[in-house]
Amino acid sequence: MCMEYSMMCECRTKEASFNFRDEIMPPEVISRLYCPDCSKEIDYNSETMLSDNGWVIEYDMEVARYAALKSPHLLKATITPELLFDEGYATWRGIYPGDHIDSAKEREEIVALAKTDPRAYIEKIKTWGTERMNRLRNEGWRKANERERVS
């Protein structure tokens, strides 16, 4: 089960939704969020922050280490921003901020084809996921790229 949480960036112009795998981490593990605009003004700290395509998530590592105590497989892990993000403990809902909204719209457009052009619908639905992930990978989104497991 995953808990969802939304947060505004520090300049209050953009919002991102997060998932928290197995509800191990509370929303308070994310102390600040910076969009590509407001992230230009920060002093990046790799011990508490993770950068993804211009967005920066600042984690409260004390909260993370304390919350990790309730998970047997995290007890021996080194708790880092990379582990929190890449393993889904405190990560985007989807591939990037707003992905869950964008992908739903894209799917709706494809499903609409089924009524007007069933053959085009079949072809599009077969290739949509792969093409989408390739595009997101090329755009530089962290979750669109294959990574080694952190834990």
Backbone hydrogen bonds, N-H to C=O, Kabsch-Sander energy under -0.5 kcal/mol:
donor,donor_aa,acceptor,acceptor_aa,energy
3,M,20,F,-1.2
5,Y,18,F,-2.0
7,M,16,A,-2.5
9,C,14,K,-2.7
10,E,33,L,-2.2
12,R,9,C,-1.5
16,A,7,M,-2.5
18,F,5,Y,-3.6
19,N,91,T,-2.9
20,F,3,M,-1.5
21,R,88,G,-2.6
22,D,1,M,-1.3
23,E,20,F,-2.2
24,I,21,R,-2.0
29,V,26,P,-2.2
30,I,27,P,-2.0
31,S,29,V,-0.8
31,S,58,E,-2.1
32,R,58,E,-1.7
34,Y,56,V,-2.8
39,S,35,C,-2.4
40,K,37,D,-0.9
41,E,38,C,-1.2
42,I,39,S,-1.1
44,Y,42,I,-0.8
46,S,44,Y,-0.5
48,T,45,N,-1.6
49,M,45,N,-2.2
50,L,57,I,-2.1
52,D,55,W,-3.2
55,W,52,D,-1.9
56,V,34,Y,-2.7
57,I,50,L,-2.6
58,E,32,R,-3.0
58,E,56,V,-0.5
59,Y,48,T,-3.6
59,Y,57,I,-0.6
60,D,29,V,-2.9
61,M,59,Y,-1.0
64,A,60,D,-2.1
65,R,61,M,-2.6
66,Y,62,E,-2.3
67,A,63,V,-2.9
68,A,64,A,-2.1
69,L,65,R,-0.6
69,L,66,Y,-1.1
70,K,67,A,-1.6
71,S,68,A,-1.9
74,L,71,S,-1.9
75,L,71,S,-0.9
75,L,72,P,-0.6
77,A,74,L,-0.7
79,I,77,A,-0.7
80,T,78,T,-0.7
84,L,80,T,-2.3
85,F,81,P,-2.4
86,D,82,E,-2.9
87,E,83,L,-1.9
88,G,85,F,-1.3
89,Y,83,L,-0.5
89,Y,84,L,-0.9
90,A,84,L,-2.5
91,T,19,N,-2.1
93,R,17,S,-2.3
94,G,92,W,-1.2
99,D,96,Y,-2.4
100,H,93,R,-0.9
101,I,98,G,-0.7
102,D,98,G,-2.4
103,S,99,D,-3.2
104,A,100,H,-0.9
105,K,101,I,-1.9
106,E,102,D,-2.4
107,R,103,S,-2.4
108,E,104,A,-2.2
109,E,105,K,-2.1
110,I,106,E,-1.9
111,V,107,R,-2.8
112,A,108,E,-2.0
113,L,109,E,-0.8
113,L,110,I,-0.8
114,A,110,I,-0.6
114,A,111,V,-1.1
115,K,112,A,-1.0
116,T,112,A,-0.9
117,D,113,L,-3.8
121,Y,117,D,-2.4
122,I,118,P,-2.3
123,E,119,R,-2.2
124,K,120,A,-2.7
125,I,121,Y,-2.9
126,K,122,I,-1.6
127,T,123,E,-1.2
128,W,124,K,-2.2
129,G,125,I,-0.5
131,E,127,T,-2.6
132,R,128,W,-2.7
133,M,129,G,-2.4
134,N,130,T,-2.3
135,R,131,E,-2.3
136,L,132,R,-2.6
137,R,133,M,-2.5
138,N,134,N,-2.4
139,E,135,R,-1.7
140,G,136,L,-0.7
140,G,137,R,-1.0
141,W,136,L,-2.0
143,K,95,I,-0.6
144,A,141,W,-1.2
145,N,142,R,-1.3
